[in-house]
Amino acid sequence: MSDTMVALVTGANKGIGYEIAAGLGAHGYRVGVGARDAQRREDAVAKLRAAGVDAFGVPLDVTSDASVTAAAALVEEREGRLDVLVNNAGILGDTWPDAPTGVTPAVLRRVVETNVIGVVRVTNAMLPLLRRAPAPRIVNQSSHVGSLGLRTTPGVDLGGASGAYAPSKTFLNAVTIAFAAELSDTNIKINLACPGYVATDFNAFAGTSTATEGAEIAIRLATLPDDGPTGGMFDAAGTVPW
């Protein structure tokens, strides 16, 4: 097994995920680019390699048990270790804001399947590899819109009522707290990153910060020192309220 630290980033073929992969590569990690689409995945790997990142492709559909199992086997066979997992893959749904009176059960199921169940599926599949690492880190990509504290604070505008995407992130926050509690007697640190209002295809590139800026908090949490926090939610400015 190589001494080089290995990271896996889901949804890493574009946007914030790609920049997280690039940033971890700059920190010296060998980076697995997890993505469903083969061409986009390999294009991202080629671009990262051209920039000096030691990247490799990982076919990965977070909504598929078989795909996630195969991805874990690939990392096991190729690397024999995993030091960092960034659960970045996520979907918005059909519209934003996705008012609860207009969200169909089918859309809600699809959003939760990717944004919550997919994270649990990937995390549990990768935990055996992470447990072998000397300082394993898990970062789950959340959002300010998933904060009940912010959404119920008068005067805070987070873009309107949401019936699918924002609740899926609140659900993810709760799941992450549960993981942190269960893993509290291990050396695994798991935290939530809130990238902010980033210009990506999620919002037709209307965001106010770049994907590189949005990736910074996830990279910071992925490279925490041994005395760093676990079970928290953070953005670039610090702690985000639940």
MILO-891701 format. One record per residue (C-alpha): z, x, y; residue in three letters. Coordinates in steps of 0.5 Angstrom, whole numbers, plus 500, padded with zeros to 3 digits. Example, Ala and Ser with C-alpha at 12.3 -4.5 7.8 and 13.67 -1.06 7.14 Angstrom:
BEGIN
516525491ALA 514527498SER 
This chain:
BEGIN
500500500MET 498503507SER 503504512ASP 499501517THR 502494520MET 498488518VAL 497481522ALA 494475520LEU 492470526VAL 489463524THR 484460529GLY 482467531ALA 475467532ASN 475465539LYS 479463545GLY 487465545ILE 487466538GLY 481472539TYR 485475544GLU 492475540ILE 488479535ALA 485484540ALA 492485543GLY 495486536LEU 489491535GLY 491494541ALA 498495538HIS 495499532GLY 496493527TYR 490491522ARG 488484524VAL 486479519GLY 481474523VAL 483467520GLY 477462521ALA 474456517ARG 466458520ASP 464464516ALA 459466522GLN 464465528ARG 469469523ARG 464475522GLU 462475529ASP 469475532ALA 470481527VAL 464485529ALA 466484536LYS 473486535LEU 471492531ARG 466494537ALA 472494541ALA 476499537GLY 480494533VAL 481495525ASP 479487524ALA 477484517PHE 475477516GLY 480472512VAL 476465510PRO 481460512LEU 482452513ASP 489451514VAL 488444512THR 486446505SER 491448500ASP 486451496ALA 483455502SER 490457504VAL 492460497THR 485464497ALA 487467504ALA 494469501ALA 491472495ALA 486476499LEU 491479504VAL 495481498GLU 489484494GLU 486487500ARG 493489504GLU 499488499GLY 503487505ARG 503482512LEU 508484518ASP 506478523VAL 503471522LEU 501468528VAL 499460527ASN 494459532ASN 489454529ALA 490447532GLY 486441535ILE 486437541LEU 484430538GLY 478426541ASP 480426548THR 485428553TRP 490425555PRO 490422549ASP 494415551ALA 498413545PRO 495406546THR 488408544GLY 490413539VAL 488411532THR 492413526PRO 486417523ALA 486421529VAL 494422529LEU 493424522ARG 488429523ARG 492432529VAL 498433525VAL 495435519GLU 492441523THR 497442528ASN 504441524VAL 502441516ILE 497446517GLY 502451520VAL 507449514VAL 502450509ARG 500457511VAL 507460513THR 509458506ASN 503461503ALA 504468507MET 512468506LEU 512472500PRO 508477503LEU 512477510LEU 519478506ARG 516485504ARG 515487511ALA 521491514PRO 520487520ALA 516481519PRO 515476525ARG 512469525ILE 509466532VAL 507459532ASN 503456538GLN 506451541SER 505448548SER 509446554HIS 507439553VAL 511439547GLY 517440550SER 521433551LEU 525436556GLY 519438561LEU 516431559ARG 522427561THR 523431568THR 522427574PRO 516430578GLY 513435572VAL 506433571ASP 504435564LEU 497432564GLY 499424563GLY 501421557ALA 500423550SER 500420543GLY 497425538ALA 497432541TYR 503433545ALA 507429539PRO 504434534SER 507440538LYS 514437539THR 514436531PHE 512443530LEU 517445535ASN 522441530ALA 519445524VAL 520451527THR 527450528ILE 528448521ALA 524455519PHE 529459523ALA 535456520ALA 533457513GLU 531464514LEU 537466519SER 540470513ASP 533474513THR 530479517ASN 524474519ILE 524472526LYS 520466528ILE 519463535ASN 514459539LEU 509461544ALA 507457550CYS 501460553PRO 500455559GLY 494452562TYR 489457559VAL 481456560ALA 478455553THR 474449550ASP 480445549PHE 480443556ASN 472445558ALA 475451561PHE 479448566ALA 485452565GLY 488456571THR 489462567SER 485467562THR 485467554ALA 488474555THR 493472559GLU 495466555GLY 495471549ALA 501475552GLU 507471550ILE 504471543ALA 503478542ILE 510479545ARG 513475540LEU 509478535ALA 512485536THR 519483538LEU 524489537PRO 530488531ASP 535485537ASP 530480539GLY 531472539PRO 529468533THR 528460533GLY 526460541GLY 521457545MET 518462550PHE 512462555ASP 511468560ALA 516467565ALA 522466559GLY 525460555THR 522454555VAL 526448554PRO 526443548TRP 
